[in-house]
């Protein structure tokens, strides 16, 4: 990994926590190894993007929602991927806040 430093974020957000980790790695498609997750500490995973392994059905770049809905997600760049993940988290937190009013 030639001294590359990871991108990391771990913070509370409405409805749970966001943890993000990404590091340049030429052994992974797109040149990055990454995992981004939005979860509730007691209720579990809400949303996750990762490229931990190649899956025969959904390829390398995965989007997991609420333990069970897994699908392939297009990877254009790490910046676009981070933006999409955070946009989905914002939508989910807005939806949760709206449902609690």
C-alpha positions as CSV (number, residue, x, y, z in Angstrom):
1,X,0.0,0.0,0.0
2,X,3.1,2.2,-0.2
3,X,2.5,4.4,2.8
4,X,-1.0,5.5,1.7
5,X,-3.1,6.7,4.5
6,X,-6.7,5.6,5.0
7,X,-9.7,7.8,4.8
8,X,-11.6,7.3,8.1
9,X,-14.8,8.7,9.6
10,X,-16.7,7.5,12.7
11,X,-19.5,9.7,14.0
12,X,-22.9,9.8,15.4
13,X,-25.7,10.9,13.0
14,X,-29.5,11.0,13.5
15,X,-30.7,7.4,14.0
16,X,-27.3,5.8,14.6
17,X,-23.6,6.0,13.6
18,X,-21.7,6.3,10.3
19,X,-18.4,4.5,10.0
20,X,-16.3,4.9,6.8
21,X,-13.0,3.4,5.9
22,X,-11.2,3.5,2.5
23,X,-7.6,3.0,1.5
24,X,-5.9,3.0,-1.9
25,X,-5.3,-0.6,-2.9
26,X,-4.6,-1.6,-6.5
27,X,-5.7,-5.2,-5.8
28,X,-9.3,-4.1,-5.7
29,X,-11.4,-2.9,-8.6
30,X,-11.4,0.9,-8.7
31,X,-8.1,1.0,-6.8
32,X,-9.6,1.2,-3.4
33,X,-10.6,-1.1,-0.6
34,X,-13.5,0.4,1.3
35,X,-16.4,-0.2,3.7
36,X,-19.0,2.4,4.6
37,X,-21.8,1.6,7.1
38,X,-24.7,3.4,8.7
39,X,-26.0,1.4,11.7
40,X,-27.9,1.7,14.9
41,X,-25.8,0.4,17.8
42,X,-28.6,-1.7,19.3
43,X,-30.6,-2.5,16.1
44,X,-27.8,-3.2,13.7
45,X,-26.9,-2.4,10.1
46,X,-29.1,0.0,8.2
47,X,-27.0,0.6,5.1
48,X,-23.5,-0.6,4.0
49,X,-21.4,-0.2,0.9
50,X,-18.3,-2.4,0.5
51,X,-16.0,-4.3,-1.9
52,X,-14.8,-6.9,0.5
53,X,-15.0,-9.8,-2.0
54,X,-16.2,-10.7,-5.5
55,X,-19.7,-12.1,-5.4
56,X,-20.8,-14.3,-8.3
57,X,-24.3,-12.7,-8.3
58,X,-23.5,-9.0,-7.5
59,X,-19.9,-8.4,-8.5
60,X,-17.3,-6.5,-6.4
61,X,-19.1,-3.4,-5.4
62,X,-21.9,-4.2,-2.9
63,X,-24.8,-2.2,-1.4
64,X,-26.5,-3.9,1.6
65,X,-29.7,-2.6,3.1
66,X,-31.2,-3.8,6.4
67,X,-29.5,-7.3,6.5
68,X,-30.8,-8.9,3.4
69,X,-31.2,-6.7,0.4
70,X,-27.9,-6.9,-1.4
71,X,-27.2,-5.6,-4.8
72,X,-24.4,-4.4,-7.1
73,X,-23.6,-0.8,-7.1
74,X,-21.7,1.2,-9.8
75,X,-18.3,2.5,-8.7
76,X,-17.1,5.5,-10.6
77,X,-14.6,7.0,-8.1
78,X,-14.1,7.0,-4.4
79,X,-15.3,10.6,-4.2
80,X,-18.6,9.8,-6.1
81,X,-19.0,6.7,-3.9
82,X,-18.6,8.6,-0.7
83,X,-21.1,11.3,-1.9
84,X,-23.7,8.7,-2.9
85,X,-23.4,6.9,0.4
86,X,-23.7,10.1,2.4
87,X,-26.7,11.2,0.3
88,X,-28.4,7.8,1.0
89,X,-27.7,8.2,4.7
90,X,-29.1,11.8,4.6
91,X,-32.2,10.5,2.9
92,X,-32.6,7.7,5.5
93,X,-32.1,10.0,8.5
94,X,-34.5,12.5,7.0
95,X,-37.1,9.7,6.5
96,X,-36.6,8.5,10.1
97,X,-36.9,12.0,11.5
98,X,-40.1,12.6,9.4
99,X,-41.6,9.3,10.6
100,X,-41.0,10.3,14.3
101,X,-42.8,13.7,14.1
